[in-house]
Amino acid sequence: MDIKILVATHKDYFMPHDDGLYLPIKVGNALSRLEGRFQGDDTGENISEKNPYYCELTALYWGWKNLNSDYIGLVHYRRHFCLKRIGNNWESVLTRKQAEYLCQNYDIILPVKRRYWIETLASHYCHTHDIRHLELTREIIATDYPQYLLTYDKVLKRRSAHMFNMFVMKKEWVDKYCTWLFDILSQLEKRIDLRGMDSFQARLFGRVSELLLDVWIEANQLKYKEIKYRSLSFLEESWSILECQAVWKTIQCKCVNGVYQ
């Protein structure tokens, strides 16, 4: 069983080693090169130059278009799947043997849901970003993928989701998911003026996609297995949270017509 878990990274960093299971991908390599031991996302068919807007999705796009593995997954250099805590953090990272067992029994491997106890997914997005991103996404789905619309509305009213664009799934499902996902995002890109956005707000396509994963999985009634994940860089994880909190204080939430409240 050929499984490749892409590890999206923007810098040189320690990587798990498990008999070819993990493939580190330097994202945005067309814009800022990192020569050395990591595969760049700028070879073959790619969208590397869109990394400031698409985040880890440029690694996913590269894997979708350039790999023929039986299963493809995506994690982050500082955030990995794990089944249980063993010794230090890196010893806990998902192994090939564990991944093979899970892939034999489930369509998709996902991280445990992240819970937003006091707000919905839509209101959380609204507090840190422009809710218009989700409204435009809804318009695209309503027009081109109406069979997903009910699920989309349902997901955005929830208080938990499988976040971070992390998963492992069969290549045939990756093909179907990415065809659907990148079509929606490319249409969304045409409807949004990215000029003048700071780097935090510009990463909107990566963030919208986090909410779309559950929509696609649920609408297609796929069988998945949730497992734990570990954040392996406490300082960077903390900074990311503080960055969101700072933006939260400066944005006025406006959910048009109360659709997502």
C-alpha positions in Angstrom: 0.0 0.0 0.0 1.6 3.3 -1.2 0.7 6.1 1.2 2.1 9.5 1.0 1.4 12.1 3.7 2.5 15.5 2.5 4.0 17.8 5.2 3.4 21.4 4.3 6.2 23.7 5.5 7.5 27.1 4.7 10.9 26.6 6.3 13.6 24.0 7.0 12.3 22.0 10.0 12.6 18.6 11.6 10.5 16.0 9.8 9.2 12.5 10.8 10.9 9.6 9.1 8.9 6.4 8.5 9.9 4.4 5.4 8.8 7.0 2.9 5.4 7.7 4.5 6.0 11.4 4.9 6.9 13.8 2.0 7.9 17.3 3.2 6.7 19.9 0.7 8.2 23.4 0.7 5.1 25.6 0.0 5.4 28.8 -2.0 8.7 27.7 -3.4 8.1 29.7 -6.5 8.2 32.8 -4.4 10.8 32.0 -1.8 13.0 29.1 -2.6 14.4 26.6 -0.1 17.1 24.6 -1.7 17.9 21.2 -0.1 16.1 18.2 1.2 12.4 19.2 0.7 10.3 18.8 -2.4 9.1 22.2 -3.7 5.5 22.8 -4.7 6.7 24.5 -7.9 7.4 21.5 -10.1 5.1 19.8 -12.5 1.6 21.2 -12.5 1.3 23.6 -9.6 -0.1 26.7 -8.0 2.9 27.5 -5.9 2.7 31.3 -6.6 -0.7 31.3 -4.9 0.6 30.2 -1.6 0.1 33.6 0.2 -3.6 33.1 -0.4 -4.0 29.3 -0.5 -1.7 28.3 2.4 -1.1 24.6 2.6 -3.4 24.0 -0.3 -0.5 24.6 -2.7 1.0 21.4 -1.3 -2.3 19.5 -1.7 -2.6 20.8 -5.3 0.9 19.6 -6.1 0.2 16.2 -4.6 -3.1 15.8 -6.4 -1.6 16.7 -9.8 1.8 15.0 -9.5 1.5 11.9 -7.3 0.0 8.5 -8.1 0.1 7.0 -4.6 -2.8 4.8 -3.4 -3.5 7.2 -0.6 -2.6 10.9 -0.1 -2.6 12.9 3.1 -1.8 16.4 4.3 -0.5 17.6 7.6 1.6 20.5 8.8 5.3 20.8 9.8 4.1 21.7 13.4 0.9 19.7 13.5 0.7 15.9 13.0 -1.6 12.9 13.4 -1.0 10.6 16.3 -2.9 7.7 17.9 -1.4 8.0 21.4 1.4 9.8 23.3 4.6 7.8 23.3 7.8 9.3 24.7 8.5 12.6 23.2 6.3 14.4 20.7 8.0 13.0 17.5 7.7 9.4 18.7 3.9 9.9 18.9 3.5 10.8 15.2 1.4 8.4 13.1 3.5 5.5 11.7 3.2 3.6 8.4 1.9 0.5 10.2 -0.8 2.6 11.9 -1.7 4.4 8.7 -2.0 1.2 6.7 -4.4 -0.3 9.3 -6.6 2.8 9.3 -6.7 3.1 5.5 -7.7 -0.5 5.2 -10.8 0.1 7.3 -11.9 3.7 6.6 -12.4 6.0 3.6 -10.8 8.9 5.3 -8.6 9.7 8.3 -9.4 13.0 10.0 -8.2 14.9 13.1 -10.6 15.1 16.0 -13.0 18.0 15.7 -12.0 21.4 17.0 -14.8 22.8 19.1 -15.9 26.4 19.3 -18.1 26.2 22.4 -19.6 29.7 22.4 -20.1 30.3 18.7 -20.8 28.7 15.3 -18.3 28.1 12.6 -19.8 31.0 10.6 -19.7 33.4 13.5 -16.1 32.4 14.3 -15.1 33.2 10.8 -17.1 36.4 10.9 -15.2 37.5 14.0 -11.8 37.1 12.3 -12.4 37.5 8.6 -15.0 38.9 6.1 -18.2 37.0 6.2 -18.7 37.9 2.6 -16.2 35.1 1.8 -18.6 32.5 3.0 -21.6 34.2 1.4 -19.9 34.2 -2.0 -18.9 30.6 -1.5 -22.5 29.8 -0.8 -23.6 31.5 -4.1 -21.1 29.4 -6.0 -22.3 26.2 -4.4 -25.9 27.2 -5.0 -25.3 27.7 -8.7 -22.8 25.0 -9.6 -23.2 22.3 -6.8 -26.7 22.7 -5.5 -26.7 19.2 -4.1 -24.2 20.4 -1.5 -26.1 23.5 -0.4 -28.1 22.1 2.4 -25.0 20.5 3.9 -23.1 23.7 3.6 -25.7 25.6 5.5 -25.9 22.9 8.1 -22.1 22.7 8.6 -21.7 26.5 9.1 -24.3 26.5 11.9 -22.3 23.9 13.9 -19.9 24.6 16.7 -17.2 22.1 15.7 -15.4 20.9 12.6 -12.4 18.9 11.2 -10.0 21.8 10.8 -6.5 22.5 9.5 -7.1 20.8 6.0 -5.6 17.6 7.6 -6.6 14.2 6.2 -5.5 11.0 4.6 -7.7 9.4 1.9 -7.7 7.2 -1.2 -6.3 8.9 -4.3 -9.6 8.5 -6.1 -11.3 10.5 -3.3 -8.5 13.1 -3.4 -9.2 13.5 -7.2 -12.9 14.0 -6.6 -12.5 16.3 -3.6 -9.8 18.5 -5.2 -11.7 18.8 -8.4 -14.7 20.1 -6.4 -12.7 22.2 -4.0 -10.3 24.0 -6.4 -13.2 24.7 -8.8 -15.1 26.5 -6.0 -11.9 28.3 -4.8 -10.9 29.5 -8.3 -14.4 30.9 -8.8 -14.2 32.6 -5.4 -10.8 34.1 -6.3 -12.4 35.8 -9.3 -15.0 37.4 -7.1 -12.7 38.9 -4.4 -10.3 41.8 -4.7 -7.1 40.7 -3.0 -5.4 44.0 -3.4 -4.7 45.8 -0.2 -5.2 42.8 2.1 -2.7 42.2 4.8 -1.0 38.8 4.9 -3.4 37.5 7.6 -6.6 38.3 5.7 -5.0 37.2 2.3 -4.9 33.6 3.5 -8.7 33.3 3.0 -8.8 30.5 0.5 -7.0 28.2 2.9 -9.5 29.1 5.7 -12.6 28.7 3.5 -11.4 25.3 2.5 -11.2 24.2 6.1 -15.0 24.6 6.3 -15.6 22.9 2.9 -13.9 19.6 3.9 -16.8 18.6 6.2 -19.3 19.7 3.6 -17.8 17.4 1.0 -17.4 14.4 3.3 -20.9 14.6 4.7 -22.6 15.2 1.4 -20.9 12.2 0.0 -21.6 10.1 3.1 -18.0 8.9 3.5 -16.9 6.7 6.3 -14.1 8.4 8.3 -12.0 7.8 11.4 -11.1 10.6 13.8 -7.7 10.4 15.5 -5.8 12.8 17.7 -3.3 15.3 16.4 -0.3 16.9 18.1 0.9 20.5 17.9 4.7 20.2 18.0 5.6 23.9 18.1 3.9 25.5 21.1 5.2 29.0 20.5 4.0 29.1 16.9 0.7 27.6 17.8 0.2 30.2 20.6 1.2 33.1 18.2 -1.4 31.9 15.7 -4.1 32.0 18.3 -3.0 35.5 19.5 -3.0 36.7 15.9 -6.6 35.6 15.5 -7.6 37.2 18.8 -6.1 40.5 17.8 -8.0 40.5 14.5 -11.2 39.5 16.3 -11.1 42.8 18.2 -10.9 44.9 15.1 -13.6 43.3 12.9 -17.3 44.0 13.2 -19.2 40.9 12.5 -22.0 41.3 9.9 -23.9 38.1 9.0 -26.2 39.3 6.3 -29.8 38.3 6.8 -28.8 36.3 9.7 -28.1 33.3 7.5 -25.2 32.0 9.6 -26.2 33.1 13.1 
